[in-house]
Amino acid sequence: MVLICVCNNHSQGQIRKIDQELQGLSFIKDSVALVNSLNRLGVLYRTRNADSCFYYGVKAKSMAANIHYQRGQIEASHSIAFAFYKRGLYAESLELLGKILSQYEQLNDTEKIIQVHLDMGSVLNKGVSDRKKIVSLLQKTIQIGKTLKKDSIMSKVYGHYCLRNPNLPQDSVQYYLNKSTEIASRYKDEEILIYNQLWYCDLLFSKGRLREALPLTRQSLLRAKSTGNTDLVINALFLMTGFYEKNPKKVLDYLFQAYEVAQEGGDSSIEIYILNNALETAKQLGDKDEIIKVYFELEKSMTAEWEKSKKFINDYVAYNAIQADNRLLSEKNAQRALWLLIISISASMIVLAIYLMMLRRDRRAKARIEALNDVANMQIMTMEEAKHQAVKEEQQRLGQDLHDGLSSSIAAIKYQLETLMMDTSDIDLKKKLKMLQKEVENAYKAARNKSHEWFSAADEQQEQSFEKQIILLTDNALPDSRYNKNIHIDNNSLSSVDLDTRIALLRIIQEAITNIIKHAKAKNVGILIYEEDDNLLLIVNDDGIGLDEKKVNFGRSTIGLKSIRRRVQYLNGDIKINSDTKGTEIIVSIPLAKS
């Protein structure tokens, strides 16, 4: 018995769906929706009419190409490839199915990939009949199907595997039919269930269990007729002929029934196949009237098939013309896209070049501004130092004048008053002189204290000025929003430090802070100045990532570190740098002039 692949073409349901789609075409305004409707018609006509399947596939593809609807083009090509197969253009069908397969793989549409594999298996079976390739393809399809969540199509895959693999042992056939039946039962797929039942009947027939097979086959025939699926009915009728091999007249009767069903389905190739079998049976029967009748029907079917073929050839010519137009359009679009890409890249490069030039100019300007600001800041700091130095000197001069001039005069007056008190014997005068002496002594103490106060205040003011300069420097460079700062300046440690040393200290601190900003990625920064063993110590530390050991120990320092070393050397001092992954500490020791 030859089983025909079931493609779920429920005749009555198909006709109703086709009518609904055709009636709705004129009301669809959206181009994408119209392409989808045309593709649905192509699928519905797959097993009813290959020419109509091809017609709607070509129409959908042309429209989808015009609106650049990729999925619409792929699905339309699928219908066209199936029509090629039904019309015997096996090489063209396989080529197109191969392209469609790669496109569905890009879309990751597993169910469509499986359907393409099934179609390729059908084409290979009709064309080159490479059995090993077909079986390998279906085995791959079974593996792909294991990833499906909705695996209803797998009932068809297992059926195809049994159909396309004649060397499959009967127990394996039974295994795959059971898997197919289990899936079909789960999804209530009546047509696959009937198809699998026919397979089971065929297995019983091959084992000689005719008494079991015949009633089950008749039941399958009735179930098939109730569904309206022409493929199922034809399969059941063909299976019935196997039970009556010794009764050609009965066989001929079943073949004519199958022919009538095929006529309803509209598949001329199936009609011709059935009539060829009927012709052989009529010849065995030796009935001339039956032979003439079969010849008459066969000629009629072949004429109808020829007319369809001529129409298909015309449609195929038109399809090739559309393909040529699409290729020209694609080439023009590709050329236009290439020019647009070249123009876009050129424009982007020009814009980038302009941006880089502006960025370079901006950086240069910023560098110049920063350099100018640094010079201005240092000049201002120097002027502030000079101003505070002048104030200090003036205060010290006033204090000295007060001490040397007024205090000396008051001391002389005090001495004269003491002499007068000793020379006079007038008690009242002595009292008055004593009171005057007491006031002069108070004035002397006040003048002396004020002179000492101005001396010390000048020194304190200078220390406060230096600390303010450091705070100003760090506030600008190390904002409180990002850094925690700990600054401590010992007021007494700078009393004997001259202006040049102070400026050098500021420069060292500035370079250290610059390194912290550029490289350290620190959060906490400390600056400490104090006196120890006749040396002025400056310590700058941070909790950053640390310096490269080679830069610290092998003379490969950054410009900032080299600048710090030069300044320390100029001050006849020593520098020590401790650095690891927990941070960096710069210790500068400068000898102080002995008082």
C-alpha positions as CSV (number, residue, x, y, z in Angstrom):
1,M,0.0,0.0,0.0
2,V,1.2,3.5,-0.8
3,L,0.3,6.1,1.9
4,I,0.0,9.7,0.9
5,C,1.4,12.4,3.2
6,V,-1.3,14.1,5.2
7,C,-1.1,17.9,5.2
8,N,-4.2,18.5,7.3
9,N,-6.3,19.6,4.3
10,H,-9.7,19.3,5.9
11,S,-11.7,19.9,2.7
12,Q,-14.8,21.5,4.0
13,G,-12.9,23.6,6.5
14,Q,-10.4,24.6,3.9
15,I,-13.0,25.7,1.4
16,R,-14.7,27.8,4.1
17,K,-11.4,29.4,5.2
18,I,-10.5,30.1,1.5
19,D,-13.9,31.8,0.9
20,Q,-13.5,33.9,4.1
21,E,-10.0,35.1,3.0
22,L,-11.1,35.9,-0.5
23,Q,-14.2,37.8,0.7
24,G,-12.0,39.8,3.1
25,L,-9.3,40.8,0.6
26,S,-11.2,43.8,-0.8
27,F,-11.7,45.2,2.7
28,I,-8.0,45.1,3.8
29,K,-6.3,48.6,3.6
30,D,-3.1,47.8,5.4
31,S,-0.4,46.5,3.1
32,V,1.2,44.2,5.7
33,A,-2.2,42.7,6.6
34,L,-2.9,42.2,2.9
35,V,0.3,40.3,2.3
36,N,-0.4,38.1,5.3
37,S,-3.9,37.3,3.9
38,L,-2.4,36.4,0.5
39,N,0.1,34.2,2.2
40,R,-2.6,32.4,4.2
41,L,-4.4,31.7,0.9
42,G,-1.2,30.3,-0.5
43,V,-1.0,27.9,2.4
44,L,-4.7,26.9,2.2
45,Y,-4.1,26.0,-1.5
46,R,-1.0,23.9,-0.9
47,T,-2.8,20.6,-1.4
48,R,-5.9,21.7,-3.2
49,N,-4.4,23.6,-6.2
50,A,-0.7,24.1,-6.9
51,D,-1.4,26.8,-9.4
52,S,-3.5,28.9,-7.0
53,C,-0.8,28.3,-4.3
54,F,1.8,29.6,-6.8
55,Y,-0.4,32.6,-7.9
56,Y,-1.1,33.9,-4.4
57,G,2.6,33.2,-3.4
58,V,3.8,35.4,-6.3
59,K,1.3,38.1,-5.6
60,A,2.2,38.2,-1.9
61,K,6.0,38.2,-2.7
62,S,5.7,41.1,-5.2
63,M,3.7,43.2,-2.7
64,A,6.0,42.3,0.2
65,A,9.1,43.3,-1.8
66,N,7.6,46.7,-2.6
67,I,7.0,47.5,1.1
68,H,10.2,45.8,2.3
69,Y,8.3,43.3,4.4
70,Q,10.9,40.6,5.0
71,R,8.8,37.9,6.7
72,G,6.0,38.4,4.1
73,Q,8.5,37.7,1.4
74,I,9.8,34.5,3.1
75,E,6.4,33.0,3.7
76,A,5.4,33.8,0.1
77,S,8.6,32.1,-1.2
78,H,7.6,29.1,0.9
79,S,4.3,28.8,-1.0
80,I,6.1,29.3,-4.3
81,A,8.7,26.5,-3.5
82,F,5.9,24.1,-2.6
83,A,4.1,24.9,-5.9
84,F,7.4,24.2,-7.7
85,Y,7.5,20.8,-6.0
86,K,3.9,20.0,-7.0
87,R,4.7,21.0,-10.6
88,G,7.8,18.8,-10.8
89,L,10.3,21.6,-10.7
90,Y,12.3,19.7,-8.0
91,A,15.7,21.5,-8.5
92,E,14.1,24.9,-8.3
93,S,12.0,23.9,-5.3
94,L,15.1,22.7,-3.4
95,E,17.1,25.7,-4.2
96,L,14.3,28.1,-3.0
97,L,13.7,26.0,0.1
98,G,17.4,26.2,1.0
99,K,17.2,30.0,0.9
100,I,14.0,30.0,2.9
101,L,15.5,27.7,5.6
102,S,18.5,30.0,6.2
103,Q,16.0,33.0,6.5
104,Y,13.8,31.1,9.1
105,E,16.9,30.2,11.0
106,Q,17.9,33.8,11.2
107,L,14.4,34.5,12.6
108,N,14.8,31.6,15.0
109,D,11.3,30.3,13.9
110,T,11.6,26.6,14.9
111,E,8.2,25.5,13.7
112,K,8.7,27.0,10.2
113,I,12.2,25.4,10.1
114,I,10.6,22.0,10.7
115,Q,8.0,22.6,8.0
116,V,10.7,23.4,5.5
117,H,12.6,20.2,6.4
118,L,9.4,18.2,5.8
119,D,8.9,19.9,2.4
120,M,12.5,19.2,1.5
121,G,12.1,15.6,2.4
122,S,9.0,15.4,0.1
123,V,10.9,17.1,-2.8
124,L,13.9,14.8,-2.3
125,N,11.6,11.8,-2.3
126,K,10.1,12.8,-5.7
127,G,13.3,14.0,-7.2
128,V,16.7,12.4,-6.6
129,S,15.2,9.9,-4.1
130,D,18.4,10.0,-2.0
131,R,17.0,7.9,0.8
132,K,19.9,8.3,3.2
133,K,19.8,12.1,2.8
134,I,16.0,12.1,3.5
135,V,16.3,10.0,6.6
136,S,19.2,12.1,7.9
137,L,17.2,15.3,7.3
138,L,14.2,13.9,9.2
139,Q,16.4,12.7,12.1
140,K,17.8,16.2,12.3
141,T,14.2,17.5,12.3
142,I,13.3,15.3,15.2
143,Q,16.2,16.7,17.2
144,I,15.1,20.3,16.4
145,G,11.5,19.5,17.4
146,K,12.6,18.6,21.0
147,T,13.2,22.4,21.6
148,L,9.5,23.2,20.7
149,K,7.1,24.2,23.5
150,K,4.1,23.7,21.3
151,D,5.1,20.4,19.6
152,S,1.9,19.7,17.6
153,I,3.8,19.6,14.3
154,M,5.9,16.7,15.6
155,S,3.0,14.3,15.1
156,K,3.4,14.9,11.4
157,V,7.3,14.7,11.6
158,Y,7.1,11.2,13.2
159,G,4.6,10.1,10.5
160,H,6.9,11.4,7.7
161,Y,9.8,9.5,9.3
162,C,7.9,6.2,9.1
163,L,6.7,7.0,5.5
164,R,10.1,8.1,4.1
165,N,12.1,5.3,5.8
166,P,11.0,1.9,4.3
167,N,13.9,0.1,5.9
168,L,12.7,1.0,9.4
169,P,11.9,-2.2,11.4
170,Q,8.3,-2.7,12.3
171,D,8.9,-2.3,16.0
172,S,10.5,1.1,15.3
173,V,7.6,2.0,13.1
174,Q,5.3,1.2,15.9
175,Y,7.4,3.2,18.3
176,Y,7.3,6.4,16.2
177,L,3.6,5.9,15.4
178,N,2.9,5.7,19.1
179,K,4.8,9.0,19.7
180,S,2.9,10.6,16.8
181,T,-0.4,9.3,18.2
182,E,0.4,10.6,21.7
183,I,1.0,14.1,20.4
184,A,-2.0,14.1,18.1
185,S,-4.2,13.0,21.0
186,R,-2.9,15.7,23.2
187,Y,-3.7,18.4,20.6
188,K,-6.9,16.6,19.5
189,D,-5.6,16.3,15.9
190,E,-8.2,13.9,14.5
191,E,-6.7,13.7,11.0
192,I,-3.3,12.6,12.2
193,L,-5.0,10.0,14.5
194,I,-6.8,8.5,11.5
195,Y,-3.6,8.6,9.5
196,N,-1.7,6.7,12.2
197,Q,-4.6,4.2,12.5
198,L,-4.2,3.5,8.8
199,W,-0.5,2.9,9.4
200,Y,-1.4,0.4,12.1
201,C,-3.8,-1.3,9.7
202,D,-1.0,-1.5,7.1
203,L,1.3,-3.1,9.8
204,L,-1.4,-5.7,10.6
205,F,-1.9,-6.4,6.9
206,S,1.9,-6.9,6.4
207,K,1.8,-9.4,9.2
208,G,-1.1,-11.3,7.6
209,R,-3.5,-10.4,10.4
210,L,-6.3,-9.6,7.9
211,R,-9.2,-10.3,10.3
212,E,-8.0,-7.6,12.6
213,A,-6.9,-5.2,9.8
214,L,-10.1,-5.2,7.6
215,P,-12.7,-4.0,10.2
216,L,-10.2,-1.4,11.5
217,T,-9.5,-0.2,8.0
218,R,-13.3,0.2,7.3
219,Q,-13.6,2.2,10.5
220,S,-10.7,4.4,9.4
221,L,-12.4,5.0,6.1
222,L,-15.6,6.1,7.7
223,R,-13.7,8.4,10.1
224,A,-11.8,9.8,7.1
225,K,-15.0,10.6,5.2
226,S,-16.4,12.4,8.2
227,T,-13.4,14.8,8.3
228,G,-13.6,15.6,4.6
229,N,-9.9,15.1,4.3
230,T,-9.4,13.8,0.7
231,D,-5.8,12.5,1.4
232,L,-7.1,10.3,4.3
233,V,-10.0,9.0,2.3
234,I,-7.8,8.1,-0.7
235,N,-5.3,6.4,1.7
236,A,-8.1,4.3,3.3
237,L,-9.5,3.3,-0.1
238,F,-6.0,2.3,-1.4
239,L,-5.6,0.2,1.8
240,M,-8.9,-1.5,1.1
241,T,-7.7,-2.6,-2.3
242,G,-5.0,-4.5,-0.6
243,F,-7.5,-6.9,1.0
244,Y,-9.1,-7.7,-2.4
245,E,-6.0,-8.5,-4.5
246,K,-7.7,-11.6,-5.8
247,N,-10.9,-9.7,-6.7
248,P,-9.9,-7.1,-9.4
249,K,-13.4,-5.9,-9.9
250,K,-13.6,-5.0,-6.2
251,V,-10.2,-3.3,-6.4
252,L,-11.3,-1.4,-9.5
253,D,-14.4,-0.2,-7.6
254,Y,-12.3,1.2,-4.7
255,L,-10.0,2.9,-7.2
256,F,-12.9,4.6,-8.9
257,Q,-14.1,5.8,-5.5
258,A,-10.6,7.1,-4.8
259,Y,-10.6,8.9,-8.2
260,E,-13.9,10.6,-7.4
261,V,-12.5,11.8,-4.1
262,A,-9.3,13.1,-5.9
263,Q,-11.5,15.0,-8.3
264,E,-13.1,16.8,-5.3
265,G,-9.7,17.7,-4.0
266,G,-8.6,19.1,-7.3
267,D,-5.2,17.5,-7.4
268,S,-4.7,16.3,-11.0
269,S,-1.5,14.5,-10.3
270,I,-3.2,12.3,-7.7
271,E,-6.1,11.7,-10.2
272,I,-3.6,10.5,-12.8
273,Y,-1.8,8.3,-10.3
274,I,-5.1,6.6,-9.3
275,L,-6.2,6.1,-12.9
276,N,-2.9,4.5,-13.9
277,N,-3.5,2.0,-11.1
278,A,-7.1,1.5,-12.2
279,L,-5.9,0.9,-15.8
280,E,-3.6,-1.9,-14.7
281,T,-6.4,-3.5,-12.7
282,A,-8.8,-3.1,-15.6
283,K,-6.3,-4.9,-17.9
284,Q,-6.0,-7.7,-15.3
285,L,-9.8,-7.9,-15.3
286,G,-9.9,-8.1,-19.1
287,D,-13.0,-5.9,-19.3
288,K,-12.8,-3.7,-22.5
289,D,-15.5,-1.4,-21.3
290,E,-13.7,-0.7,-18.0
291,I,-10.4,-0.2,-19.9
292,I,-12.1,2.3,-22.3
293,K,-13.7,4.1,-19.3
294,V,-10.4,4.4,-17.5
295,Y,-8.7,5.6,-20.7
296,F,-11.4,8.2,-21.2
297,E,-11.0,9.5,-17.6
298,L,-7.2,9.4,-17.8
299,E,-7.2,11.5,-21.0
300,K,-9.6,14.0,-19.4
301,S,-7.3,14.3,-16.3
302,M,-4.2,14.6,-18.4
303,T,-5.8,17.3,-20.6
304,A,-6.8,19.2,-17.4
305,E,-3.3,18.7,-16.1
306,W,-1.8,20.0,-19.3
307,E,-4.1,23.1,-19.2
308,K,-3.0,23.7,-15.7
309,S,0.6,23.2,-16.7
310,K,0.3,25.8,-19.5
311,K,-1.2,28.3,-17.1
312,F,1.5,27.5,-14.6
313,I,4.2,28.1,-17.2
314,N,2.7,31.5,-18.0
315,D,2.7,32.3,-14.3
316,Y,6.2,31.0,-14.0
317,V,7.4,33.3,-16.8
318,A,5.7,36.2,-15.0
319,Y,7.4,35.1,-11.8
320,N,10.8,35.1,-13.4
321,A,10.1,38.6,-14.8
322,I,9.2,39.8,-11.3
323,Q,12.3,38.1,-9.9
324,A,14.4,39.9,-12.5
325,D,12.8,43.2,-11.6
326,N,13.3,42.6,-7.9
327,R,17.0,41.8,-8.5
328,L,17.4,45.1,-10.5
329,L,15.6,47.0,-7.7
330,S,17.7,45.3,-5.1
331,E,20.9,46.2,-7.0
332,K,19.7,49.8,-7.3
333,N,18.8,49.9,-3.6
334,A,22.2,48.3,-2.7
335,Q,24.0,50.9,-4.9
336,R,21.9,53.7,-3.3
337,A,22.6,52.4,0.1
338,L,26.3,52.1,-0.7
339,W,26.4,55.8,-1.8
340,L,24.5,56.8,1.3
341,L,26.9,54.8,3.5
342,I,29.9,56.5,1.8
343,I,28.4,59.9,2.1
344,S,27.5,59.2,5.8
345,I,30.9,57.9,6.6
346,S,32.5,60.9,4.8
347,A,30.3,63.3,6.7
348,S,31.0,61.6,10.0
349,M,34.7,61.8,9.3
350,I,34.5,65.5,8.5
351,V,32.4,66.2,11.6
352,L,34.8,64.1,13.7
353,A,37.8,65.9,12.3
354,I,36.2,69.3,13.0
355,Y,35.3,68.1,16.5
356,L,38.8,66.9,17.2
357,M,40.3,70.2,15.9
358,M,37.9,72.1,18.2
359,L,38.7,69.7,21.1
360,R,42.4,70.2,20.5
361,R,42.0,74.0,20.4
362,D,39.8,73.8,23.5
363,R,42.4,71.7,25.3
364,R,45.2,74.1,24.3
365,A,43.2,77.1,25.5
366,K,42.4,75.4,28.8
367,A,46.1,74.5,29.2
368,R,47.0,78.1,28.6
369,I,44.3,79.4,30.9
370,E,45.4,76.9,33.6
371,A,49.1,77.9,33.2
372,L,48.0,81.6,33.3
373,N,45.9,80.9,36.4
374,D,48.8,79.1,38.0
375,V,51.2,82.0,37.4
376,A,48.6,84.5,38.6
377,N,47.9,82.5,41.7
378,M,51.6,82.2,42.5
379,Q,52.1,85.9,41.8
380,I,49.2,86.7,44.1
381,M,50.5,84.4,46.7
382,T,54.0,86.0,46.4
383,M,52.4,89.4,46.7
384,E,50.5,88.3,49.7
385,E,53.7,87.0,51.2
386,A,55.4,90.2,50.4
387,K,52.5,92.2,51.9
388,H,52.4,90.2,55.0
389,Q,56.2,90.4,55.3
390,A,56.0,94.2,55.0
391,V,53.2,94.3,57.6
392,K,55.4,92.1,59.8
393,E,58.4,94.3,59.4
394,E,56.3,97.5,60.0
395,Q,54.8,96.0,63.1
396,Q,58.2,94.9,64.3
397,R,59.6,98.4,63.5
398,L,56.8,100.1,65.5
399,G,57.3,97.7,68.3
400,Q,61.0,98.4,68.3
401,D,60.4,102.2,68.2
402,L,57.9,101.8,71.0
403,H,60.3,99.8,73.0
404,D,63.4,101.9,72.3
405,G,61.8,105.4,72.2
406,L,58.7,105.7,74.4
407,S,59.6,103.0,76.9
408,S,63.1,104.6,77.4
409,S,61.5,108.1,77.9
410,I,59.0,106.7,80.4
411,A,61.8,104.9,82.2
412,A,63.8,108.2,82.5
413,I,60.7,110.1,83.8
414,K,60.2,107.3,86.3
415,Y,63.9,107.7,87.5
416,Q,63.5,111.5,87.8
417,L,60.3,111.1,89.9
418,E,62.1,108.7,92.2
419,T,64.9,111.3,92.6
420,L,62.4,114.1,93.4
421,M,60.7,111.9,96.0
422,M,64.0,111.4,97.7
423,D,65.0,115.1,97.7
424,T,61.7,116.6,99.0
425,S,60.5,116.5,102.6
426,D,57.0,117.8,101.8
427,I,54.6,115.0,102.7
428,D,51.8,116.1,100.3
429,L,54.3,116.5,97.5
430,K,55.6,113.0,98.1
431,K,52.1,111.6,98.0
432,K,51.5,113.3,94.6
433,L,54.9,112.3,93.3
434,K,54.2,108.7,94.4
435,M,50.8,108.7,92.6
436,L,52.5,110.1,89.5
437,Q,55.2,107.5,89.7
438,K,52.6,104.8,89.8
439,E,50.9,106.1,86.7
440,V,54.2,106.4,84.9
441,E,55.0,102.8,85.8
442,N,51.7,101.6,84.4
443,A,52.4,103.5,81.2
444,Y,55.8,101.9,81.0
445,K,54.3,98.4,81.4
446,A,51.6,99.1,78.7
447,A,54.2,100.4,76.2
448,R,56.5,97.4,76.8
449,N,53.6,94.9,76.5
450,K,52.4,96.5,73.3
451,S,55.8,96.4,71.7
452,H,56.1,92.7,72.6
453,E,52.6,92.1,71.3
454,W,53.4,93.6,67.9
455,F,56.5,91.5,67.6
456,S,54.7,88.2,68.2
457,A,51.5,89.2,66.3
458,A,53.6,89.8,63.1
459,D,55.0,86.3,63.3
460,E,51.5,84.7,64.0
461,Q,50.0,86.7,61.2
462,Q,52.5,85.3,58.8
463,E,51.9,81.7,59.9
464,Q,48.1,82.2,59.5
465,S,48.7,83.7,56.0
466,F,50.7,80.6,54.9
467,E,48.1,78.2,56.2
468,K,45.3,80.1,54.4
469,Q,47.3,79.9,51.1
470,I,47.5,76.1,51.5
471,I,43.8,75.8,52.3
472,L,43.0,78.0,49.3
473,L,45.2,75.8,47.0
474,T,43.5,72.6,48.2
475,D,40.0,73.9,48.2
476,N,40.2,74.7,44.5
477,A,41.9,71.5,43.5
478,L,40.4,69.0,45.9
479,P,36.6,69.9,46.3
480,D,34.9,68.7,49.5
481,S,32.3,66.8,47.5
482,R,35.0,64.3,46.4
483,Y,37.9,64.5,48.9
484,N,38.2,64.4,52.7
485,K,41.1,66.7,53.6
486,N,43.2,66.8,56.8
487,I,45.5,69.9,56.9
488,H,47.6,70.8,60.0
489,I,50.3,73.6,60.1
490,D,52.4,74.0,63.2
491,N,52.4,77.8,63.9
492,N,55.8,77.8,65.4
493,S,57.6,75.8,62.7
494,L,57.6,78.5,60.1
495,S,58.9,81.3,62.3
496,S,62.4,81.2,60.9
497,V,61.5,80.2,57.3
498,D,62.1,82.8,54.6
499,L,59.8,83.8,51.7
500,D,61.6,81.7,49.0
501,T,61.3,78.5,51.1
502,R,57.6,79.2,51.7
503,I,57.0,79.6,47.9
504,A,59.0,76.4,47.3
505,L,56.8,74.5,49.9
506,L,53.7,75.8,48.1
507,R,55.1,74.5,44.8
508,I,55.9,71.1,46.3
509,I,52.4,70.8,47.7
510,Q,50.9,71.9,44.3
511,E,52.8,69.2,42.4
512,A,51.9,66.5,45.0
513,I,48.2,67.5,44.7
514,T,48.4,67.4,40.9
515,N,49.7,63.8,41.1
516,I,46.9,62.8,43.4
517,I,44.3,64.3,41.0
518,K,45.8,62.6,37.9
519,H,46.8,59.2,39.2
520,A,45.9,58.3,42.7
521,K,42.1,57.9,42.6
522,A,42.2,58.8,46.3
523,K,39.4,59.8,48.7
524,N,41.4,61.0,51.7
525,V,44.3,63.6,51.5
526,G,46.5,64.8,54.3
527,I,49.0,67.8,54.5
528,L,51.1,68.2,57.6
529,I,53.9,70.7,58.4
530,Y,55.8,70.7,61.7
531,E,59.4,71.1,63.1
532,E,61.5,68.2,64.4
533,D,65.2,68.2,65.3
534,D,66.0,71.5,63.6
535,N,64.2,70.3,60.4
536,L,61.0,71.5,58.8
537,L,59.0,68.4,57.8
538,L,56.3,68.5,55.1
539,I,54.2,65.3,54.7
540,V,51.6,64.8,51.9
541,N,49.7,61.5,52.0
542,D,46.7,59.9,50.2
543,D,44.8,56.6,50.2
544,G,44.9,56.1,46.4
545,I,46.2,53.2,44.3
546,G,49.9,54.0,44.8
547,L,52.7,54.7,42.5
548,D,54.5,52.3,40.2
549,E,57.6,50.9,42.0
550,K,59.8,51.6,39.0
551,K,58.8,55.2,39.1
552,V,59.6,55.5,42.8
553,N,62.8,53.5,43.0
554,F,64.4,53.4,39.5
555,G,64.3,57.0,38.4
556,R,61.3,56.7,36.0
557,S,59.4,59.4,37.8
558,T,56.7,61.5,36.4
559,I,57.3,65.2,35.6
560,G,55.6,66.1,38.9
561,L,57.8,63.9,41.0
562,K,61.0,65.1,39.2
563,S,59.9,68.7,39.9
564,I,59.4,67.9,43.6
565,R,62.8,66.3,43.8
566,R,64.5,69.4,42.2
567,R,62.8,71.8,44.6
568,V,63.8,69.7,47.6
569,Q,67.3,69.5,46.3
570,Y,67.3,73.3,45.9
571,L,66.4,73.7,49.6
572,N,69.2,71.3,50.6
573,G,66.5,68.9,51.9
574,D,65.8,65.2,51.7
575,I,62.7,63.5,50.2
576,K,61.3,60.0,50.9
577,I,58.4,58.4,49.0
578,N,56.5,55.5,50.5
579,S,53.9,53.9,48.2
580,D,51.9,50.7,48.0
581,T,48.4,49.7,47.1
582,K,47.0,51.4,50.2
583,G,48.3,54.8,49.2
584,T,51.3,57.1,48.9
585,E,53.2,59.2,51.4
586,I,55.7,62.0,50.4
587,I,58.0,63.1,53.3
588,V,60.1,66.3,52.7
589,S,62.7,67.3,55.3
590,I,64.3,70.8,55.1
591,P,67.0,72.0,57.5
592,L,66.1,75.1,59.5
593,A,68.6,77.9,60.2
594,K,69.8,77.7,63.8
595,S,68.7,80.7,65.9
